[in-house]
Amino acid sequence: MKRLLLFAFTLVLVAAVVFYFRIPQKESYSYKTVFRCTNNAAMRLLHDSTQWKNWWAGKQESNLMYSFNHRNYRFQQMTLPGIETRTLAGTDSVTAYFQTFPYNVDSAYFEWSYAFAYSSNPVTKIRQHLQLRSLKKDFKQFLAAVKPFFEDEQNTYGMRVETQRVKDSTLISLKKTFDHYPDTEEVYSMVTAVKNYIKAKGGEESNAPMLNIFSALNSQYDVMVGIPTKADVAEEAPFIRKKMILGYILVGDVKGGIATVAAAEKRMADYAFDHQRTAPAIPFQSLITDRMQEKDTSNWITRIYYPVLY
């Protein structure tokens, strides 16, 4: 019996020694996976502190403290590719990095990583190794949990974007310059004028009114409205017929007022840039909701169009 116990003790001791020497003095670890999310879109969310609580998979404990799987992560500072955090593995402090790197045009690597120096004490070193295993497991679970958020364009661009073919080949447009940002009544007075012109010329509308507002020099705004028609309508100044190239166009719908639409136009431009799309023509809004009839701006639906080369 004593020999058996001695043999078992020796076996455990040898295993512990072997295990100890297999653990490096310093360990660098990273776990990464590919998300269908552009690297630029990911970076904008990681570097915007107002967005942290939206994509973090666990709970926000305070402005800079977040938790996941009962482990706290303190956001230390932003890095070029992401965020530096401080967390614990048992009683040991670990600097961990949540970062993204380009993978291809529409995807990015999302990565958790750390570098850790082990204790020279054999017992402490083995304990640290086992506790870091738990941290590695959390990293994998965290990335799986946040993947749906980052892969949803509603979160990364504020709308779901589709690439479509241009359907309207011809339209009648009207352009005016204002010394102030035009209000809804001024825009729709132009829309009404175009509608009346098309009707007077025997034309027929084929889609919702289009709008582009460009901030010119000297605090002036160039405003252009256009209405697609089923067939060419004769032009007569100031009503100009424009022909659309039946190429490709990015399309996304947003709901809200002027500020929401302006933000959506910027995000659509971000989408085009992130996906390496070049615009051969100016982007525009399609006024799906009649804003003169619907006074509640939160109910306005606007379709953002962004022509691209494909």
ChimeraX commands (.cxc) that place a marker at each C-alpha (Angstrom):
marker #1 position 0.00,0.00,0.00 radius 0.5
marker #1 position 2.82,2.39,0.89 radius 0.5
marker #1 position 4.58,1.55,-2.35 radius 0.5
marker #1 position 1.38,2.29,-4.28 radius 0.5
marker #1 position 0.96,5.66,-2.56 radius 0.5
marker #1 position 4.62,6.49,-3.15 radius 0.5
marker #1 position 4.28,5.57,-6.81 radius 0.5
marker #1 position 1.15,7.73,-7.17 radius 0.5
marker #1 position 2.84,10.66,-5.42 radius 0.5
marker #1 position 5.91,10.33,-7.63 radius 0.5
marker #1 position 3.72,10.19,-10.74 radius 0.5
marker #1 position 1.85,13.36,-9.74 radius 0.5
marker #1 position 5.11,15.11,-8.90 radius 0.5
marker #1 position 6.68,14.19,-12.23 radius 0.5
marker #1 position 3.55,15.32,-14.07 radius 0.5
marker #1 position 3.59,18.62,-12.19 radius 0.5
marker #1 position 7.28,19.16,-12.99 radius 0.5
marker #1 position 6.75,18.36,-16.67 radius 0.5
marker #1 position 3.69,20.64,-16.76 radius 0.5
marker #1 position 5.67,23.41,-15.05 radius 0.5
marker #1 position 8.52,23.30,-17.56 radius 0.5
marker #1 position 6.10,23.24,-20.48 radius 0.5
marker #1 position 4.70,26.60,-19.40 radius 0.5
marker #1 position 6.83,29.41,-20.92 radius 0.5
marker #1 position 8.20,32.21,-18.80 radius 0.5
marker #1 position 6.30,34.68,-20.98 radius 0.5
marker #1 position 3.20,33.96,-23.00 radius 0.5
marker #1 position 1.74,35.91,-25.90 radius 0.5
marker #1 position -1.74,34.78,-26.87 radius 0.5
marker #1 position -4.26,35.89,-29.45 radius 0.5
marker #1 position -7.58,34.57,-30.66 radius 0.5
marker #1 position -9.15,36.01,-33.77 radius 0.5
marker #1 position -12.03,35.27,-36.08 radius 0.5
marker #1 position -13.39,36.84,-39.26 radius 0.5
marker #1 position -16.53,39.01,-39.14 radius 0.5
marker #1 position -18.40,40.15,-42.23 radius 0.5
marker #1 position -17.84,43.79,-41.27 radius 0.5
marker #1 position -15.44,46.24,-42.87 radius 0.5
marker #1 position -12.44,47.18,-40.79 radius 0.5
marker #1 position -13.27,50.89,-41.08 radius 0.5
marker #1 position -16.81,50.35,-39.77 radius 0.5
marker #1 position -15.48,48.33,-36.85 radius 0.5
marker #1 position -12.88,50.98,-36.01 radius 0.5
marker #1 position -15.49,53.72,-35.96 radius 0.5
marker #1 position -17.50,51.77,-33.38 radius 0.5
marker #1 position -14.48,50.84,-31.26 radius 0.5
marker #1 position -13.15,54.40,-31.21 radius 0.5
marker #1 position -16.51,55.99,-30.37 radius 0.5
marker #1 position -16.98,55.80,-26.60 radius 0.5
marker #1 position -20.71,56.53,-26.96 radius 0.5
marker #1 position -21.04,53.25,-28.86 radius 0.5
marker #1 position -19.22,50.97,-26.40 radius 0.5
marker #1 position -22.34,50.06,-24.43 radius 0.5
marker #1 position -24.13,49.14,-27.68 radius 0.5
marker #1 position -21.72,46.48,-28.92 radius 0.5
marker #1 position -20.28,45.19,-25.62 radius 0.5
marker #1 position -21.58,41.66,-25.02 radius 0.5
marker #1 position -21.89,41.93,-21.25 radius 0.5
marker #1 position -22.84,44.79,-18.91 radius 0.5
marker #1 position -21.64,48.34,-18.52 radius 0.5
marker #1 position -20.59,48.81,-14.89 radius 0.5
marker #1 position -19.39,52.43,-15.26 radius 0.5
marker #1 position -18.07,54.77,-17.93 radius 0.5
marker #1 position -14.86,52.79,-18.39 radius 0.5
marker #1 position -15.73,49.48,-16.70 radius 0.5
marker #1 position -17.50,46.63,-18.50 radius 0.5
marker #1 position -18.10,43.04,-17.48 radius 0.5
marker #1 position -18.48,39.75,-19.31 radius 0.5
marker #1 position -18.90,36.30,-17.74 radius 0.5
marker #1 position -18.43,37.83,-14.26 radius 0.5
marker #1 position -15.05,39.28,-15.27 radius 0.5
marker #1 position -14.45,43.05,-15.35 radius 0.5
marker #1 position -12.61,44.84,-18.15 radius 0.5
marker #1 position -11.45,48.39,-17.57 radius 0.5
marker #1 position -10.96,50.36,-20.78 radius 0.5
marker #1 position -7.52,51.93,-20.49 radius 0.5
marker #1 position -6.97,53.72,-23.79 radius 0.5
marker #1 position -7.64,53.52,-27.49 radius 0.5
marker #1 position -4.99,52.02,-29.73 radius 0.5
marker #1 position -4.68,52.47,-33.48 radius 0.5
marker #1 position -6.41,49.13,-34.17 radius 0.5
marker #1 position -8.75,49.02,-31.17 radius 0.5
marker #1 position -8.90,49.26,-27.38 radius 0.5
marker #1 position -6.50,48.41,-24.56 radius 0.5
marker #1 position -8.21,46.95,-21.50 radius 0.5
marker #1 position -7.15,45.78,-18.05 radius 0.5
marker #1 position -8.71,42.65,-16.60 radius 0.5
marker #1 position -7.97,39.93,-14.03 radius 0.5
marker #1 position -7.05,36.28,-14.29 radius 0.5
marker #1 position -7.59,35.21,-10.71 radius 0.5
marker #1 position -5.67,37.82,-8.71 radius 0.5
marker #1 position -3.28,38.69,-11.53 radius 0.5
marker #1 position -3.74,41.81,-13.64 radius 0.5
marker #1 position -3.69,41.23,-17.40 radius 0.5
marker #1 position -3.49,43.84,-20.14 radius 0.5
marker #1 position -5.73,42.61,-22.94 radius 0.5
marker #1 position -6.34,44.15,-26.35 radius 0.5
marker #1 position -9.59,44.05,-28.32 radius 0.5
marker #1 position -8.62,44.97,-31.87 radius 0.5
marker #1 position -9.57,44.63,-35.53 radius 0.5
marker #1 position -7.48,44.18,-38.66 radius 0.5
marker #1 position -8.37,44.15,-42.37 radius 0.5
marker #1 position -9.16,40.78,-43.91 radius 0.5
marker #1 position -10.69,41.69,-47.26 radius 0.5
marker #1 position -12.92,44.43,-48.70 radius 0.5
marker #1 position -16.04,43.54,-46.72 radius 0.5
marker #1 position -14.57,41.63,-43.76 radius 0.5
marker #1 position -12.17,42.08,-40.85 radius 0.5
marker #1 position -10.33,40.04,-38.24 radius 0.5
marker #1 position -11.59,40.66,-34.70 radius 0.5
marker #1 position -9.00,39.72,-32.11 radius 0.5
marker #1 position -8.46,39.45,-28.36 radius 0.5
marker #1 position -4.82,39.25,-27.27 radius 0.5
marker #1 position -2.54,39.58,-24.27 radius 0.5
marker #1 position 1.08,39.18,-23.21 radius 0.5
marker #1 position 1.74,37.78,-19.73 radius 0.5
marker #1 position 4.89,37.16,-17.68 radius 0.5
marker #1 position 4.53,34.14,-15.36 radius 0.5
marker #1 position 5.78,33.95,-11.80 radius 0.5
marker #1 position 8.95,31.99,-11.10 radius 0.5
marker #1 position 7.19,30.29,-8.19 radius 0.5
marker #1 position 6.16,26.80,-9.45 radius 0.5
marker #1 position 2.83,26.68,-7.61 radius 0.5
marker #1 position 1.90,30.23,-8.59 radius 0.5
marker #1 position 2.95,29.61,-12.18 radius 0.5
marker #1 position 0.70,26.58,-12.56 radius 0.5
marker #1 position -2.20,28.46,-10.93 radius 0.5
marker #1 position -1.73,31.39,-13.31 radius 0.5
marker #1 position -1.69,29.06,-16.30 radius 0.5
marker #1 position -4.99,27.48,-15.28 radius 0.5
marker #1 position -6.61,30.88,-14.67 radius 0.5
marker #1 position -5.49,32.16,-18.06 radius 0.5
marker #1 position -7.25,29.19,-19.63 radius 0.5
marker #1 position -10.49,30.63,-18.30 radius 0.5
marker #1 position -9.66,34.03,-19.82 radius 0.5
marker #1 position -8.98,32.43,-23.21 radius 0.5
marker #1 position -12.36,30.72,-23.05 radius 0.5
marker #1 position -14.01,34.09,-22.33 radius 0.5
marker #1 position -12.30,35.62,-25.35 radius 0.5
marker #1 position -13.79,33.00,-27.65 radius 0.5
marker #1 position -17.25,33.33,-26.14 radius 0.5
marker #1 position -17.09,37.12,-26.32 radius 0.5
marker #1 position -16.24,37.17,-30.03 radius 0.5
marker #1 position -19.07,34.74,-30.76 radius 0.5
marker #1 position -21.46,36.97,-28.79 radius 0.5
marker #1 position -20.58,40.27,-30.53 radius 0.5
marker #1 position -20.36,38.87,-34.05 radius 0.5
marker #1 position -24.10,39.32,-34.87 radius 0.5
marker #1 position -23.94,42.98,-33.81 radius 0.5
marker #1 position -20.98,43.89,-36.01 radius 0.5
marker #1 position -22.33,41.94,-38.98 radius 0.5
marker #1 position -25.63,43.85,-38.93 radius 0.5
marker #1 position -25.42,46.92,-41.21 radius 0.5
marker #1 position -28.18,48.56,-39.19 radius 0.5
marker #1 position -25.60,48.83,-36.39 radius 0.5
marker #1 position -22.53,49.69,-38.46 radius 0.5
marker #1 position -24.15,52.06,-40.99 radius 0.5
marker #1 position -27.53,52.94,-39.49 radius 0.5
marker #1 position -29.37,51.22,-42.34 radius 0.5
marker #1 position -29.29,48.09,-44.44 radius 0.5
marker #1 position -27.65,48.84,-47.75 radius 0.5
marker #1 position -28.45,47.07,-51.02 radius 0.5
marker #1 position -26.74,47.29,-54.37 radius 0.5
marker #1 position -29.36,47.70,-57.10 radius 0.5
marker #1 position -29.57,48.62,-60.77 radius 0.5
marker #1 position -30.81,52.12,-61.61 radius 0.5
marker #1 position -34.42,51.82,-62.81 radius 0.5
marker #1 position -35.33,55.43,-63.64 radius 0.5
marker #1 position -33.59,56.57,-66.82 radius 0.5
marker #1 position -35.09,60.05,-67.22 radius 0.5
marker #1 position -36.31,62.85,-64.96 radius 0.5
marker #1 position -37.24,66.51,-64.88 radius 0.5
marker #1 position -35.26,68.64,-62.45 radius 0.5
marker #1 position -35.37,72.14,-60.98 radius 0.5
marker #1 position -32.50,73.92,-59.25 radius 0.5
marker #1 position -32.50,76.92,-56.92 radius 0.5
marker #1 position -30.00,78.63,-54.63 radius 0.5
marker #1 position -30.91,79.73,-51.09 radius 0.5
marker #1 position -29.02,81.92,-48.63 radius 0.5
marker #1 position -30.20,79.59,-45.84 radius 0.5
marker #1 position -30.89,75.91,-45.40 radius 0.5
marker #1 position -34.25,75.38,-47.16 radius 0.5
marker #1 position -37.21,74.37,-45.01 radius 0.5
marker #1 position -39.79,71.75,-45.92 radius 0.5
marker #1 position -42.18,74.28,-47.46 radius 0.5
marker #1 position -39.49,75.67,-49.75 radius 0.5
marker #1 position -38.42,72.22,-50.89 radius 0.5
marker #1 position -41.97,71.13,-51.59 radius 0.5
marker #1 position -42.77,74.33,-53.47 radius 0.5
marker #1 position -40.07,73.19,-55.90 radius 0.5
marker #1 position -41.48,69.65,-55.94 radius 0.5
marker #1 position -44.95,71.02,-56.73 radius 0.5
marker #1 position -43.56,73.18,-59.53 radius 0.5
marker #1 position -41.90,70.12,-61.13 radius 0.5
marker #1 position -45.05,68.05,-60.74 radius 0.5
marker #1 position -47.15,70.73,-62.40 radius 0.5
marker #1 position -44.64,71.08,-65.25 radius 0.5
marker #1 position -44.64,67.32,-65.94 radius 0.5
marker #1 position -48.43,67.27,-65.94 radius 0.5
marker #1 position -48.62,70.31,-68.25 radius 0.5
marker #1 position -46.30,68.59,-70.73 radius 0.5
marker #1 position -48.40,65.43,-70.71 radius 0.5
marker #1 position -45.80,63.39,-68.79 radius 0.5
marker #1 position -46.31,60.78,-66.08 radius 0.5
marker #1 position -44.33,60.38,-62.89 radius 0.5
marker #1 position -42.65,57.04,-62.25 radius 0.5
marker #1 position -41.16,57.41,-58.77 radius 0.5
marker #1 position -40.99,59.59,-55.65 radius 0.5
marker #1 position -39.41,63.07,-55.74 radius 0.5
marker #1 position -35.62,63.23,-55.53 radius 0.5
marker #1 position -33.69,65.81,-53.51 radius 0.5
marker #1 position -30.08,66.94,-53.26 radius 0.5
marker #1 position -28.95,69.82,-51.06 radius 0.5
marker #1 position -25.39,70.99,-51.54 radius 0.5
marker #1 position -23.68,73.51,-49.27 radius 0.5
marker #1 position -22.07,76.02,-51.61 radius 0.5
marker #1 position -19.79,78.98,-50.90 radius 0.5
marker #1 position -20.80,82.04,-48.85 radius 0.5
marker #1 position -23.29,80.06,-46.72 radius 0.5
marker #1 position -25.44,79.36,-49.75 radius 0.5
marker #1 position -27.27,76.13,-50.50 radius 0.5
marker #1 position -27.81,74.74,-53.97 radius 0.5
marker #1 position -31.02,72.72,-53.98 radius 0.5
marker #1 position -32.02,70.38,-56.76 radius 0.5
marker #1 position -35.24,68.41,-56.92 radius 0.5
marker #1 position -36.13,65.94,-59.62 radius 0.5
marker #1 position -39.02,63.65,-60.45 radius 0.5
marker #1 position -38.49,60.52,-62.59 radius 0.5
marker #1 position -40.88,60.11,-65.52 radius 0.5
marker #1 position -42.01,57.07,-67.46 radius 0.5
marker #1 position -40.86,58.64,-70.74 radius 0.5
marker #1 position -38.82,61.66,-71.79 radius 0.5
marker #1 position -40.53,64.99,-71.14 radius 0.5
marker #1 position -39.53,68.04,-73.17 radius 0.5
marker #1 position -37.39,70.44,-71.17 radius 0.5
marker #1 position -37.99,74.16,-70.91 radius 0.5
marker #1 position -35.91,76.37,-68.61 radius 0.5
marker #1 position -35.77,76.36,-65.69 radius 0.5
marker #1 position -37.01,72.74,-65.90 radius 0.5
marker #1 position -34.17,70.55,-67.16 radius 0.5
marker #1 position -34.40,66.96,-68.35 radius 0.5
marker #1 position -31.64,64.72,-67.01 radius 0.5
marker #1 position -30.74,61.24,-68.18 radius 0.5
marker #1 position -29.66,58.61,-65.66 radius 0.5
marker #1 position -27.08,55.99,-66.53 radius 0.5
marker #1 position -28.66,52.59,-65.88 radius 0.5
marker #1 position -25.74,51.42,-63.81 radius 0.5
marker #1 position -25.48,50.40,-60.16 radius 0.5
marker #1 position -26.62,52.30,-57.11 radius 0.5
marker #1 position -26.46,51.81,-53.33 radius 0.5
marker #1 position -29.86,52.03,-51.65 radius 0.5
marker #1 position -30.83,52.34,-47.99 radius 0.5
marker #1 position -33.93,53.50,-46.12 radius 0.5
marker #1 position -33.92,55.60,-42.95 radius 0.5
marker #1 position -36.70,56.89,-40.72 radius 0.5
marker #1 position -36.47,60.31,-39.08 radius 0.5
marker #1 position -36.02,64.02,-39.63 radius 0.5
marker #1 position -33.44,66.17,-41.38 radius 0.5
marker #1 position -30.62,65.41,-38.92 radius 0.5
marker #1 position -31.24,61.66,-39.27 radius 0.5
marker #1 position -31.17,61.92,-43.05 radius 0.5
marker #1 position -27.97,63.99,-43.02 radius 0.5
marker #1 position -26.30,61.38,-40.79 radius 0.5
marker #1 position -27.52,58.63,-43.14 radius 0.5
marker #1 position -26.01,60.39,-46.15 radius 0.5
marker #1 position -22.65,60.51,-44.38 radius 0.5
marker #1 position -22.90,56.86,-43.42 radius 0.5
marker #1 position -23.78,55.91,-46.98 radius 0.5
marker #1 position -20.65,57.76,-48.12 radius 0.5
marker #1 position -18.71,55.80,-45.45 radius 0.5
marker #1 position -20.20,52.56,-46.80 radius 0.5
marker #1 position -19.10,53.40,-50.34 radius 0.5
marker #1 position -15.59,54.32,-49.17 radius 0.5
marker #1 position -15.27,51.25,-46.95 radius 0.5
marker #1 position -16.32,48.95,-49.81 radius 0.5
marker #1 position -14.08,50.76,-52.31 radius 0.5
marker #1 position -16.94,52.04,-54.45 radius 0.5
marker #1 position -16.49,55.12,-56.64 radius 0.5
marker #1 position -19.37,57.54,-57.24 radius 0.5
marker #1 position -19.80,58.60,-60.90 radius 0.5
marker #1 position -22.67,60.97,-59.99 radius 0.5
marker #1 position -24.05,62.88,-57.02 radius 0.5
marker #1 position -26.01,60.99,-54.33 radius 0.5
marker #1 position -29.58,62.02,-53.60 radius 0.5
marker #1 position -32.57,61.48,-51.35 radius 0.5
marker #1 position -35.87,59.99,-52.45 radius 0.5
marker #1 position -38.74,61.50,-50.45 radius 0.5
marker #1 position -40.84,58.39,-49.85 radius 0.5
marker #1 position -43.00,60.15,-47.25 radius 0.5
marker #1 position -44.83,63.31,-48.28 radius 0.5
marker #1 position -43.37,65.62,-45.65 radius 0.5
marker #1 position -46.07,68.23,-46.16 radius 0.5
marker #1 position -48.74,65.68,-45.19 radius 0.5
marker #1 position -46.77,63.99,-42.37 radius 0.5
marker #1 position -45.77,66.63,-39.81 radius 0.5
marker #1 position -44.14,64.19,-37.37 radius 0.5
marker #1 position -40.55,64.01,-38.61 radius 0.5
marker #1 position -39.96,60.73,-36.75 radius 0.5
marker #1 position -42.30,59.10,-39.28 radius 0.5
marker #1 position -40.53,60.40,-42.37 radius 0.5
marker #1 position -39.10,57.63,-44.56 radius 0.5
marker #1 position -36.28,58.71,-46.84 radius 0.5
marker #1 position -34.45,56.48,-49.31 radius 0.5
marker #1 position -30.79,57.29,-49.75 radius 0.5
marker #1 position -29.38,56.68,-53.24 radius 0.5
marker #1 position -25.65,56.62,-53.94 radius 0.5
marker #1 position -24.59,55.84,-57.55 radius 0.5
marker #1 position -21.48,53.64,-57.80 radius 0.5
marker #1 position -19.23,52.04,-60.35 radius 0.5
marker #1 position -19.31,48.28,-59.97 radius 0.5
marker link #1:1,2 radius 0.2
marker link #1:2,3 radius 0.2
marker link #1:3,4 radius 0.2
marker link #1:4,5 radius 0.2
marker link #1:5,6 radius 0.2
marker link #1:6,7 radius 0.2
marker link #1:7,8 radius 0.2
marker link #1:8,9 radius 0.2
marker link #1:9,10 radius 0.2
marker link #1:10,11 radius 0.2
marker link #1:11,12 radius 0.2
marker link #1:12,13 radius 0.2
marker link #1:13,14 radius 0.2
marker link #1:14,15 radius 0.2
marker link #1:15,16 radius 0.2
marker link #1:16,17 radius 0.2
marker link #1:17,18 radius 0.2
marker link #1:18,19 radius 0.2
marker link #1:19,20 radius 0.2
marker link #1:20,21 radius 0.2
marker link #1:21,22 radius 0.2
marker link #1:22,23 radius 0.2
marker link #1:23,24 radius 0.2
marker link #1:24,25 radius 0.2
marker link #1:25,26 radius 0.2
marker link #1:26,27 radius 0.2
marker link #1:27,28 radius 0.2
marker link #1:28,29 radius 0.2
marker link #1:29,30 radius 0.2
marker link #1:30,31 radius 0.2
marker link #1:31,32 radius 0.2
marker link #1:32,33 radius 0.2
marker link #1:33,34 radius 0.2
marker link #1:34,35 radius 0.2
marker link #1:35,36 radius 0.2
marker link #1:36,37 radius 0.2
marker link #1:37,38 radius 0.2
marker link #1:38,39 radius 0.2
marker link #1:39,40 radius 0.2
marker link #1:40,41 radius 0.2
marker link #1:41,42 radius 0.2
marker link #1:42,43 radius 0.2
marker link #1:43,44 radius 0.2
marker link #1:44,45 radius 0.2
marker link #1:45,46 radius 0.2
marker link #1:46,47 radius 0.2
marker link #1:47,48 radius 0.2
marker link #1:48,49 radius 0.2
marker link #1:49,50 radius 0.2
marker link #1:50,51 radius 0.2
marker link #1:51,52 radius 0.2
marker link #1:52,53 radius 0.2
marker link #1:53,54 radius 0.2
marker link #1:54,55 radius 0.2
marker link #1:55,56 radius 0.2
marker link #1:56,57 radius 0.2
marker link #1:57,58 radius 0.2
marker link #1:58,59 radius 0.2
marker link #1:59,60 radius 0.2
marker link #1:60,61 radius 0.2
marker link #1:61,62 radius 0.2
marker link #1:62,63 radius 0.2
marker link #1:63,64 radius 0.2
marker link #1:64,65 radius 0.2
marker link #1:65,66 radius 0.2
marker link #1:66,67 radius 0.2
marker link #1:67,68 radius 0.2
marker link #1:68,69 radius 0.2
marker link #1:69,70 radius 0.2
marker link #1:70,71 radius 0.2
marker link #1:71,72 radius 0.2
marker link #1:72,73 radius 0.2
marker link #1:73,74 radius 0.2
marker link #1:74,75 radius 0.2
marker link #1:75,76 radius 0.2
marker link #1:76,77 radius 0.2
marker link #1:77,78 radius 0.2
marker link #1:78,79 radius 0.2
marker link #1:79,80 radius 0.2
marker link #1:80,81 radius 0.2
marker link #1:81,82 radius 0.2
marker link #1:82,83 radius 0.2
marker link #1:83,84 radius 0.2
marker link #1:84,85 radius 0.2
marker link #1:85,86 radius 0.2
marker link #1:86,87 radius 0.2
marker link #1:87,88 radius 0.2
marker link #1:88,89 radius 0.2
marker link #1:89,90 radius 0.2
marker link #1:90,91 radius 0.2
marker link #1:91,92 radius 0.2
marker link #1:92,93 radius 0.2
marker link #1:93,94 radius 0.2
marker link #1:94,95 radius 0.2
marker link #1:95,96 radius 0.2
marker link #1:96,97 radius 0.2
marker link #1:97,98 radius 0.2
marker link #1:98,99 radius 0.2
marker link #1:99,100 radius 0.2
marker link #1:100,101 radius 0.2
marker link #1:101,102 radius 0.2
marker link #1:102,103 radius 0.2
marker link #1:103,104 radius 0.2
marker link #1:104,105 radius 0.2
marker link #1:105,106 radius 0.2
marker link #1:106,107 radius 0.2
marker link #1:107,108 radius 0.2
marker link #1:108,109 radius 0.2
marker link #1:109,110 radius 0.2
marker link #1:110,111 radius 0.2
marker link #1:111,112 radius 0.2
marker link #1:112,113 radius 0.2
marker link #1:113,114 radius 0.2
marker link #1:114,115 radius 0.2
marker link #1:115,116 radius 0.2
marker link #1:116,117 radius 0.2
marker link #1:117,118 radius 0.2
marker link #1:118,119 radius 0.2
marker link #1:119,120 radius 0.2
marker link #1:120,121 radius 0.2
marker link #1:121,122 radius 0.2
marker link #1:122,123 radius 0.2
marker link #1:123,124 radius 0.2
marker link #1:124,125 radius 0.2
marker link #1:125,126 radius 0.2
marker link #1:126,127 radius 0.2
marker link #1:127,128 radius 0.2
marker link #1:128,129 radius 0.2
marker link #1:129,130 radius 0.2
marker link #1:130,131 radius 0.2
marker link #1:131,132 radius 0.2
marker link #1:132,133 radius 0.2
marker link #1:133,134 radius 0.2
marker link #1:134,135 radius 0.2
marker link #1:135,136 radius 0.2
marker link #1:136,137 radius 0.2
marker link #1:137,138 radius 0.2
marker link #1:138,139 radius 0.2
marker link #1:139,140 radius 0.2
marker link #1:140,141 radius 0.2
marker link #1:141,142 radius 0.2
marker link #1:142,143 radius 0.2
marker link #1:143,144 radius 0.2
marker link #1:144,145 radius 0.2
marker link #1:145,146 radius 0.2
marker link #1:146,147 radius 0.2
marker link #1:147,148 radius 0.2
marker link #1:148,149 radius 0.2
marker link #1:149,150 radius 0.2
marker link #1:150,151 radius 0.2
marker link #1:151,152 radius 0.2
marker link #1:152,153 radius 0.2
marker link #1:153,154 radius 0.2
marker link #1:154,155 radius 0.2
marker link #1:155,156 radius 0.2
marker link #1:156,157 radius 0.2
marker link #1:157,158 radius 0.2
marker link #1:158,159 radius 0.2
marker link #1:159,160 radius 0.2
marker link #1:160,161 radius 0.2
marker link #1:161,162 radius 0.2
marker link #1:162,163 radius 0.2
marker link #1:163,164 radius 0.2
marker link #1:164,165 radius 0.2
marker link #1:165,166 radius 0.2
marker link #1:166,167 radius 0.2
marker link #1:167,168 radius 0.2
marker link #1:168,169 radius 0.2
marker link #1:169,170 radius 0.2
marker link #1:170,171 radius 0.2
marker link #1:171,172 radius 0.2
marker link #1:172,173 radius 0.2
marker link #1:173,174 radius 0.2
marker link #1:174,175 radius 0.2
marker link #1:175,176 radius 0.2
marker link #1:176,177 radius 0.2
marker link #1:177,178 radius 0.2
marker link #1:178,179 radius 0.2
marker link #1:179,180 radius 0.2
marker link #1:180,181 radius 0.2
marker link #1:181,182 radius 0.2
marker link #1:182,183 radius 0.2
marker link #1:183,184 radius 0.2
marker link #1:184,185 radius 0.2
marker link #1:185,186 radius 0.2
marker link #1:186,187 radius 0.2
marker link #1:187,188 radius 0.2
marker link #1:188,189 radius 0.2
marker link #1:189,190 radius 0.2
marker link #1:190,191 radius 0.2
marker link #1:191,192 radius 0.2
marker link #1:192,193 radius 0.2
marker link #1:193,194 radius 0.2
marker link #1:194,195 radius 0.2
marker link #1:195,196 radius 0.2
marker link #1:196,197 radius 0.2
marker link #1:197,198 radius 0.2
marker link #1:198,199 radius 0.2
marker link #1:199,200 radius 0.2
marker link #1:200,201 radius 0.2
marker link #1:201,202 radius 0.2
marker link #1:202,203 radius 0.2
marker link #1:203,204 radius 0.2
marker link #1:204,205 radius 0.2
marker link #1:205,206 radius 0.2
marker link #1:206,207 radius 0.2
marker link #1:207,208 radius 0.2
marker link #1:208,209 radius 0.2
marker link #1:209,210 radius 0.2
marker link #1:210,211 radius 0.2
marker link #1:211,212 radius 0.2
marker link #1:212,213 radius 0.2
marker link #1:213,214 radius 0.2
marker link #1:214,215 radius 0.2
marker link #1:215,216 radius 0.2
marker link #1:216,217 radius 0.2
marker link #1:217,218 radius 0.2
marker link #1:218,219 radius 0.2
marker link #1:219,220 radius 0.2
marker link #1:220,221 radius 0.2
marker link #1:221,222 radius 0.2
marker link #1:222,223 radius 0.2
marker link #1:223,224 radius 0.2
marker link #1:224,225 radius 0.2
marker link #1:225,226 radius 0.2
marker link #1:226,227 radius 0.2
marker link #1:227,228 radius 0.2
marker link #1:228,229 radius 0.2
marker link #1:229,230 radius 0.2
marker link #1:230,231 radius 0.2
marker link #1:231,232 radius 0.2
marker link #1:232,233 radius 0.2
marker link #1:233,234 radius 0.2
marker link #1:234,235 radius 0.2
marker link #1:235,236 radius 0.2
marker link #1:236,237 radius 0.2
marker link #1:237,238 radius 0.2
marker link #1:238,239 radius 0.2
marker link #1:239,240 radius 0.2
marker link #1:240,241 radius 0.2
marker link #1:241,242 radius 0.2
marker link #1:242,243 radius 0.2
marker link #1:243,244 radius 0.2
marker link #1:244,245 radius 0.2
marker link #1:245,246 radius 0.2
marker link #1:246,247 radius 0.2
marker link #1:247,248 radius 0.2
marker link #1:248,249 radius 0.2
marker link #1:249,250 radius 0.2
marker link #1:250,251 radius 0.2
marker link #1:251,252 radius 0.2
marker link #1:252,253 radius 0.2
marker link #1:253,254 radius 0.2
marker link #1:254,255 radius 0.2
marker link #1:255,256 radius 0.2
marker link #1:256,257 radius 0.2
marker link #1:257,258 radius 0.2
marker link #1:258,259 radius 0.2
marker link #1:259,260 radius 0.2
marker link #1:260,261 radius 0.2
marker link #1:261,262 radius 0.2
marker link #1:262,263 radius 0.2
marker link #1:263,264 radius 0.2
marker link #1:264,265 radius 0.2
marker link #1:265,266 radius 0.2
marker link #1:266,267 radius 0.2
marker link #1:267,268 radius 0.2
marker link #1:268,269 radius 0.2
marker link #1:269,270 radius 0.2
marker link #1:270,271 radius 0.2
marker link #1:271,272 radius 0.2
marker link #1:272,273 radius 0.2
marker link #1:273,274 radius 0.2
marker link #1:274,275 radius 0.2
marker link #1:275,276 radius 0.2
marker link #1:276,277 radius 0.2
marker link #1:277,278 radius 0.2
marker link #1:278,279 radius 0.2
marker link #1:279,280 radius 0.2
marker link #1:280,281 radius 0.2
marker link #1:281,282 radius 0.2
marker link #1:282,283 radius 0.2
marker link #1:283,284 radius 0.2
marker link #1:284,285 radius 0.2
marker link #1:285,286 radius 0.2
marker link #1:286,287 radius 0.2
marker link #1:287,288 radius 0.2
marker link #1:288,289 radius 0.2
marker link #1:289,290 radius 0.2
marker link #1:290,291 radius 0.2
marker link #1:291,292 radius 0.2
marker link #1:292,293 radius 0.2
marker link #1:293,294 radius 0.2
marker link #1:294,295 radius 0.2
marker link #1:295,296 radius 0.2
marker link #1:296,297 radius 0.2
marker link #1:297,298 radius 0.2
marker link #1:298,299 radius 0.2
marker link #1:299,300 radius 0.2
marker link #1:300,301 radius 0.2
marker link #1:301,302 radius 0.2
marker link #1:302,303 radius 0.2
marker link #1:303,304 radius 0.2
marker link #1:304,305 radius 0.2
marker link #1:305,306 radius 0.2
marker link #1:306,307 radius 0.2
marker link #1:307,308 radius 0.2
marker link #1:308,309 radius 0.2
marker link #1:309,310 radius 0.2
view
